Amino acid sequence: MGHFMRHTLISSLFFLGVPVVMLTCVGSQSAEAQTAPTEVAALTADPSFTSIHFSGSGNCATCHNGLKDPSGNDVSIEKDWASTMMGNAAKDPFWRAKVASELRRNPGLATVVNDKCTRCHAPMANVAAKHDGAPITVFNGGFLDAQNAYFNHAMDGVSCTLCHQIADNGKLGTLEGFSGKYFIGTYANLVERPIYGQYTNPRVPPMQNQVQYTPKYGAHTASSELCATCHNLKTPFVDAAGNIVSTTPESEFPEQMVYSEWEHSAFAASGPDAQSCAGCHMPEVDGVAISNRPWNLSPRNGFGKHYFVGGNTMMLDLLDTHRAELGVTATGFATTIARTREVLASAASLEVLSASRASGQLTVQLRVNNLSGHKLPTSYPSRRAWLHFVVKDAAGSVVFESGRLNADGSIAGVDADASPALYEPHHELITQADQVQVYESIMGDTDGHLTYTLLRGATYLKDNRLLPRGFDKATAPSDIRVAGSAGADVNFTGGSDTLAYRVPVSASGALTVTAELLYQPIAYGYAQDLFTDAADPEVARFRGYFEQSTLRAEPITSVTTGVP
């Protein structure tokens, strides 16, 4: 179920994507100044900063690290969060590269891009700058510049006092609360600032004395509606001339709608298999004292471990590998990557429904089951999952293969990886090696052409991402509809997709059939389109990281069967 929160440190998760928001901020720099290439540098921020709105994660760590569960396992809040995508949301090199690319392609919309892309990736900087009437920019003296007044705010990512200050103003879980439209109040006396948590009767004086916040019970901090703030995101879109075509929030492009996907599934709060976002992304444990002081604090049950894991091992690895260049100070990435792989392994299953051979032809019927609480893959539309299907003879030689992963991250036979103007269709029957079942969302522009430019994304030409259990294609709202030929596929339903492979096999003797579901957070074609802007140093840097990486895909699940 989407990337979600609970207890202390809630908010956006799977995230790699480009969460964004309102169109209301006006920067003082010109579009040209905001989009010109700049040098990139290694910058380390101070996580123990304080301001009238926020307190950095380093201050929270003082009391909320060093926590143990009854079995003696470390469940430190800041420590677990620090090596997640949320903790490094503004350090994420893919996000930086994509923002730089969008600015180059749409310089007239620099104000929109800067505001939207910082609202959920550098939220504390966005909120503080808005309050002060300061320019909201990412590059060229913007939030990522160490001399900028909001640099520390930005580099602390989606941090503790951002999520826990979000108030329940009655708009959470609605269009008025989506796309980063969270509300954080302003208080003349700092100690009056509320810090919300899931537990009733919080111990008040320690936080007031230590960090000048007043802890308060807030049921919304344990709700999926809070996660929806950044994980239901709609973005404006433009025509070929750069004119904004979308006119209302309703008409904007559904860049990611994780919450709505969940809401239309069996896992919704009112569904038969009700499970909140935090239930998957913040596994619970009982008997945890949520602070290391005062010493006599009573243990609480239902404590959500602040793992915030999704599926993006590649970006976690890049953050760890290039920590000096990106200003990364957190450790523990290996642990977070291991947890991420555990989540991926629980997201789907494969079944061979039948397998037979006759007259030199092998027929296999395969079912892919989505076990998550949203589409798989979900969130930002650079992601894809696909089936790698292999048939081997008795000697172990490959006699048929569909979906082979190449060393550069491309997939053999996939149309999008061979041509920037094409994408792989949805398949019900695969009969040849250059047909591959790819589960993905493909953006289309106002002219009906494939696009990888977010601000040109007006619709989906294809969306055959695996649907969660209970998802009804016929009643799904337009923002989460199935797009393309999967809509008419009667075997593509809520919870699963069933397809057939019918391939020639001349080999005698027994055959072995293996199918595996693989995942990429950044599809090869998406990356290649981004790299056309490599004149920008942020894009060039990410291209270097991407091409050096050896993490080309993650396995989700696999199945093997023999055919006599």
C-alpha positions, 0 to 999 in steps of 0.5 A: 500500500503506498508509502505511508506514515504513522506515529512520529514522522509520517508522510510521503513514501515510495517516493522517488517520484516528483510529488508536487503542489500548489501554483500560488508562489511567486519567485523574484528571479526571472525564468532564465535565471532560474533555469540556467545550468549551475555547478553542482557541489557537495553540501552538508546541512545542519539537521539540528537547525531551529526556526519559527516553524520547524525543528530539524531531525537532529533535535528529534533524535536526541529523545527518539533514538535509542529505542528498543522493543521488548525483544531488544530490537532497535526501533529508533525513530530518526535512525530508521527514517534517516536512510529512507527516500523520505529522509533524503527527498531533496538529496535524491539525484533523480528528483534533482535531475528531473526538476532541472529537465522540466525547467529547461523544457518549460522555462516559462513555468519556472514558478510553478515547477519550483513551487510544486516540486519543493512542496513535497520534496523540500516541504519545510523550505517551501512552507518557511519561504512562503511565510516569509514571502521569499523566492521559492527556487531549487537551483541557482541560489535556491534551496539547494545552495548552502547560502540560502536561508532555507538550505537546512530546511530543504536538505532535511527532506520530509522530516519529523516536524513537517509531518507531525505539525500537519493539522486535520483541517477537514480536507485530508483525503479530499481534492482540497488536501491532495497535491501537498495542500497540507496545513501548518499553523503559525504561532507567535509563541513557539511553545504553542506549536502543536506536534500531533501523534497517535497516542492519547494523554501524551507527556507534555512538559518534556517536549515543551522544555526541550524543543518548544512544541506541545504534543497533542493527540491527533487521530489523523496521524495514523490515517491513510488520509494523511499519506494522501497529502503527497501521494495523491498528486495532480499536476498542470499540463501544457500544450506544444506551445507551452500554454497551460491547458488544465484549468481546474484541480479536477482537470489536472493530470493524475501524476500519482494517485496511490491513495485513490487506488487504495481507496478503490480496493479491498484494503480501503478503510471500509473494505473487507480486507481493511489495511491502512498505508502504515500497516504495510509501510510502518510495521507495528510492534507493541511495548515501546517507550516512544522516547528515551526520556523521561526514564519512567515513560510508559511503553505504548502498543501499536508503535509504527516502526519508521521504515517508510520503505517502497521499492526503490533500491536503486536510488537508496544505493546511489544515495549511499554510494555518492553520499559525499557529492549529495550531502548524505550523512545518514548510515543504514542504507544497507538495512533499508535496502534489505527491508525494501526487498522484503516489501517487494517480495511480499507485493506479488505472486505468480502461478502457472495455471497450466502447461502443455505441449503438442505438435511442437508447440508449448502453451503456458497459462500464467497468472500474476497476483497483486498482493499490495493495496494499490496498483503495482507498480504505483506512484510516479510514472517512470516505474515498470514491472515486467515478466521474464519468461524462459523455456529451457530444454533438458540440457539447460539450453534456452529454447525461448525467452521473453523479457530478457534484461540487458546490461544497460537496463533495457529489456530485449524486445520492448518497443519503448526501449528500441524507439523513443516514440513507441511503447509496448502494448498490453498482451493477452497472448505472447507468441514471439520473443519480441513480445513482453508483458510490461506493467506500466503507465505511459503518459500522452501529451495534448496531441496524443503522442507519447511523452516523458515530460511531466508538464506535457502529460495530459492523459495516459495512453497505457495504464495496465499496472496490476490492480489491487484486489477488489478494484473494479475497472468499470467503476474506477474514477477517471483519475485511476482508470485502466488505460489502453487495451487492458481495459477490454481484457477480461482476464485483467481484473482486480487482483490479477492478470492472466495471460498465455504464452504459446511458443514453438519448441522443437526440443525433445525431452522434458522442458523447464519453464521459469517466469519471474516478475521484475521491477525497475523504478526508472524505465530505460526509455524514461531515463534516455529521454531525461538524458537528452538534457545532459547539458544541465549538470544535475542531469549529467550527474545523474546520468553518470550515476545511472550508467555506473549503477549495477542495480538494473532491476529487482526481482519481486517473485518467480515460479518454475514448472516442468513440462514432460 
